[in-house]
Amino acid sequence: MLVVSPAMIEKLFTRIANYVAHLAGLPSTFAVCFLIIVAWGGSGPMFGFSDTWQLIINTGTTIVTFLMVFLIQNTQNRDGAAIQAKLDELIRVSKAKNSFIGIEHLTESEVEEIREKCERAAKRHDRQVSDMAVKKAAAQKHGSKTHAA
């Protein structure tokens, strides 16, 4: 008796989702879909543009769209989680603040508040760097006048 575990189902779904997402993004897939639409449109006069003729394309595109939404969402969720894990590891091993790890689980307003604090800190840092550059330039200019005299 074959026992199918949830982990096996998840791995199979992941493999299928990756494969279908890969295929869906190929130029040849677009070309095939385009040719299907052209063939369907071209067959309209032969079928008298009947309701059945219209139903075929509507049903087909609805089914494909419905399934692709779930596959694409699954792929994006895994990609996002993988990127987040990589960023968290970079934060963990660097001099960055470990408090940023896991902020993707905060509410939108909490993340926005952190983002605004980071922007303010970056602006303060930019001003400090700019002020130091001005002082350094002034000191160099003053030093060159002293050497010229």
N, C-alpha and C positions, 0 to 999 in steps of 0.2 A: 504494500500500500504506500502510495506516495503522499508524504506529509508536506504541505505547502505552508511555510511559516510567513508571518507578516514581513519579515526581513527579506525573504526571497521575492515576495510580490513587489516590495519597494525597489529592490535592485533591478528586477525585470522592468518595472515601470520606468525607472530612471534610464535604463539602457534604451528603451523604446522612445522615451521622450527626447533624449539626446539625439538619437538617430533621426527621428522625424523632424526635430528642430533644425538639424544640420541639412537634411534634404530640402526642407521648406525654404531655406535661405540660399539655395543654389540658383544661379541664373537659368540653368536648364529647367528647373521646376517652374519658374516663372514663364518660360517660353512654352512649356507643355500646357500650362493653365491658360495662357493666352490663346494658344491654338485650339484648345477645347472651346473657349468662348467664341472664337471666330467660326469654328465648325458649327457650333450651336446656332449662332446668329445666321450663318449661311443656310442652315437647314430650315429656317423659319418659313420661307415661301413654300417649300415642299410640304410642310405640315400646316400651312395656312395660318401660321402664327396662332395656333390653337391654345386653349387653356392648358392642355396637357403638355404641349411644347414648352410653355412658360413654367409650368409646375416642375418640370424636370430640372431646369437650371436653378430655380428657387430652392427646391428641396436639396439638391446637391450642394449648393453653396452654403446653405444653412447648416447642414450636417458637418461639412468641413470646418466652417467657422466655429461652430459649437465645440468641436473636439480640439481645434487648434488653440482656443482660448485657454483650455486647461493645460495643454502641453507647454505652451509658451509661458504661462504663469509658473508652472513647476520649474522650468528651466531658469527663469528669472529669479525665482526664490532661491534656488540652489546657488546660482552665480552670485547673488547678493550676499548670501550667508558666507560663501567662500571668501569673497572680497572682504567682508567684515571681519572674518576670523584672521585673515592675513594682516589687515590693518591693526587689529587688536594685538597681534603678536609683535608687530613693529613698535607699537606704543609701549608694550610691556618690556621689551628689551632695550628701549631707548631712554633718553632723558625726558621724554614727554610725560605729561601727567597721566598716571594710570587711571585717574578718575574718569577719563574719556572712554575707557573700555566699557562697552555695554550701553552707551547712550542711545543706541538705536531702539532700545526698549522703552524709552521715555515717551511722554506725550509730545505732540507737535509743538505745543507752546513751550514746553521745557527745553526741547532741542533748540527752538528759536532763541530762547533766552541765552543759552550757552553760546550759540553762534554769534549773537550780538556782543557778548562779552569778549569773545575771541577777536571779533572785528575791532572793537575798541582797543584791545591790547595791541593788536597789530598796528593800528594807527599811532598809538603812543610810541611804539617801538620805531616806526618809520620816522616820526618827528624827532626822536632822540638821535637816530642815525643821521638824519638830515642836519640837525643842529651840530653834531660832532663833525660832520664833513665841512660845514661852514666855518667852524672854529679852526679846524685843521688848515683849511685853505687860507684863512686870515693869518694864522700863525706862520704858514709858509711864505705868504706874501710879505709879512712883517719881517721875517727872517731874511728874505732875499733883499729887502731894502737895507737892512743892517749890514749885510755883506757887501752891498754896492757902495756904501758910504765909506 
